[in-house]
Amino acid sequence: MVGNKQMNLAIAFLLLLLPTYSKAQATHPSDSAWNRIDDGLYYAEFVGVPASPVGDSRVDIIRIDPRLYRIEVKMASQSNGPSLTAKEWCEETGMLAATNAGMFQQDHRTHVGYLKHRDHINCPKSTDKYLSVAAFDPIDTTLSPFHIFDLDVTPLEYITRDYRTVIQNLRLVKRPGKNTWSQQDKMWSEAALGEDKQGNILFIFSRSPYSMYDLNHILLRLPINLVAAQHLEGGPEASLILSHNGHLIERMGSYETAFMLSDSNDTLWPLPNVIGIVKR
């Protein structure tokens, strides 16, 4: 009788735990949230909470294993050609996916912040307000093939010493997952670059406009293991393209406070600088 009583108590305790376990599973779904495009290349759609006042609140994310895909930066300043849309850059260069490399200056060529891709330096000047640097293609192959650095932790000269490609942009999320923005009224469609705990590259896109405080909050709650992120572009110029293995993802931004107060844009805008991927 004593043994049965102990067993009944144990079963009752386990039943009490089941709702908690089920809720945790619902909040943090498994890798099944991701759709496989190819080895090391995945795509997922999430719905942002809280909802955006404009559009469907969808957040699109492409996850890329940098050990299987090489990052390329294509620049009009390097090719001496015109700015192209993200889709045109892919068609011209054979890249499988592309997004904005970051904001650019009024000459529609020069990156805002330091930008070096191998032997070509698009912008040699660092910007004090931009505290995020994405680095690819390490000189020492024992280093991570991709890493987002915080400049208030690691000086730029250390990064440029170790990596052939270095892109400085406005920081969104500081390692190891800190929202660095305060709340504001301004909101926009967003293209962002992120890194997860496993060192994967994340191309992040939200056509529905959010303040960056709210978007960061959403991203840090999603089951994507985000540890760092930087802003690439906002509004109608924000772009995301993937075309591979029969999958086509084509996203363009629209709404931007004080610039385009609508969700009506249906055109990819020309970009002087893009980040893209090719299979190794």
N, C-alpha and C positions, 0 to 999 in steps of 0.2 A: 504493500500500500504506500509505503514511504517513497519507493522508487517511482511509482506511477504519479504521485503528487509532484515529485521533482520534475518528471518529464512534462507534465501538464504546465507547470510554471515556465519551463524552458520554451515550450511551444507558444505560450501566451506572450512571452517576451519577444520572440521572433516575429510574431504577428504585429506587435507594436512597432517593430522596426521597418516593416514592409512599406508603409506609406512614405516614410522618410527616404528609403532607398529609391522608390519609384519616382518621387519628386526630383531627386538628384539626377536620375537618369534622364528625365524629361528636360531638365535645365541644361545638362551637359551631354548632348547626344554623342554617340560614338562616331567613328570615322565614316559611317554610312551617310553622314550629311554631305559628303563630298562625292562628286561625280568624276570618275576617272576619264581623262582625255587620252593619256598615254602614261608610260612609266614615269613616275615623278612629276606628273602634271595633272592637277585636279582643279575642279570648279565647283563653287557652292553659292547658293542664294540664301540670304537670311532676311528676315523682316525686322527692321529697327524698332526698338521700344525705348523711349516713347516714340509715337508715330510723328512723322514730319507733317506740317500743315499743308504740304504740297506733294502730290504724286502718291506712289504706292509704298514708300518707306523701304524699298528694297535695297539691300547692300549686296553687291556682287564681289566675290573674291576669287582670284586665281592663285593657287598655291603651287610653287615651283621649287623643285629640288635642285639647288645650284651645283650639285655634283653631277647631274645629268644634263643640265642646260647651262649654256654660257650666256652671260649678260652682254648685250651690245648697246652702245649709245650712238645713235645716229644724229648728226648735226649738219644743218645747212652750212655752217661756217667751215666744216671740214670738206664737204663735197663741192663748195662754191656753187651750189644750186639753190632752188627755191625751197621755201617751207612746204611741207606736205602734210596731209592728214595722217593720223596714225595708221589707217588702213593702207594708204598709198606708200608709207614708209615700209610696211610689211611686204607689199607687192613688189616694191623696187629692190628690196634687199634680201628677201627670203626669210625674214623673221616670222616666227610662229605667232607671236603676241607682242603687243606694244602698248605703252601708256606714256603720259607726259614725263619728261625728265625734270621738270620744275618750271617755275615762272621765268619769264624772260624780259629783257629791257626793251625800251621803245624802239631800238633798231631792229627788233624782231629777229635777232640772231644771238645776242649775248645773254647767257644765263645770269640770273640774279643769285650771286654766290659763286663760290669756287667750283669749277668744273673742268676736270681733266679726264680724258679717255686715251690711255696709252700715250702716244707721242703728241697728241693734239690737245692743247689747252684752249678751251673756249673762253673761260674767264679766269684770270690769275688772281683775282682779288677775293679775299674772304670777307664775309659780312658778319659783324659782331652779333646781330640779332638772330642769326640763323645758327642754331645750336645742334643741328643734326647733320651727320655725314654718312652717306651710304658708300660702302667700299666694295669693289669687286676685283677679281683677277689678282690674287696675291702674288708677290714676287717670290716669297717663300711658300712652297706648296703645302707645308705643314700647317699654315694658317687657314682659318675658315675661308671658304670661297666667296662668302658674302657676309657682311656684318654692318649693322647700323650703329655708329658711334655717337656718343654725346660729347660735344666739344668742351663742355664744362668739366668733363672727366678725362678725356684724351685729347691732347693738342693736335691740331691739324698736321703739323710737320711730322708727327709720328705715323699718322695714317698714310700720308703721301709717300713716306719712306718705304712702307710695306705693301702698298697696293697700287696697281697700274691705273685703275679707274676710281675716281673719287668725285662724289656729287654732294654738294652742300645745299641743304634746303631748310625751310622752316620746320621746327620740331613740333610734332603732335604728342607723341608718347615717349617719355623717358624710360630708360631701362631701370628696373625690370618690370615695367607696366604701370607707370605713373602718368595720369592725365595732367599735362602741364598748362592747360588753358583755364581761364576763368570764364564764367558765363558772360555772354554778350548778345545784343540784339541781331547782329549781322549773321547771315547764314547763306550757304551756297551749295550747289552741287560740288562733289569732291572726288578728286583722284588722289590717292595716297599710296605710299610705299611702306610696307611693314615687314617685320621679321618675327617668326614664331620661336618657341622654345627649342625646337629642333634645328633651327638655323635655316628654315625654308624662307624663300622670298614670297611675299604676299603682294599682289597687285590688288588694291582695294578701290572700289568705286561705288558712289552713291549718287544717283541722279536726283533723288529727292533731297532738298536742301536741309541742312542742319547747321546749328552753331557748332564750332569745332569742339566745344566743351561737351555738348550732347553726343556728337559722333564718337568722340573718344570714349565716352562712357558706354555707348553701345558696343563698340569694338572690344573693349576690355571685358565685357560680359558675355560676348559670343564664345562658342567653343572652338576658338581658333588659336589659343595659346599665345596671344600677342604679347611681345615684350618691348617692342620699340616701333615707332612709326614716324614718318615725315610727310609733310604736305607737298604735293606736287603741283596741283593746279585746281582752281575753282571756277564755277560758272560754266558757260557754254564751251569753253576751251578744254575742259576736263574730258578725257577720252580714254577708252579701253577697247582693245581689239584682241581677239584670239580667233585664228582660223587654222584648224588642224584636225586630222582624222575624222572629217565629216562634221565637226563641231564648229559653229560660227557664233561668236559673241561680239556684238557691236554696240557699244554704249557711248553716248555723248551727253554731256551735262547741259544745263539750261539756266535755272534760276540762280541769280546772284544779287544780293542786296545792293541797291544803288547802281546797278548796271543792267540787269535783265530781270524784271519782276514778273516772269511768267515761266510756265513749263512747256513753252511752245517750240523750242529749238529742236529741229530734226536733222541737223547737218553736222558732220564732223568738221571742225575748224582746222585750218593749217597750223602746224606746229614746227618751230625751227629745230627743236631738240626732243628726242624721244628715247625712252629705255625700252629695249626689246630682248627677246630670247631666241636662241637657236639651239638645236639639239647637239650635244657633244658627240 
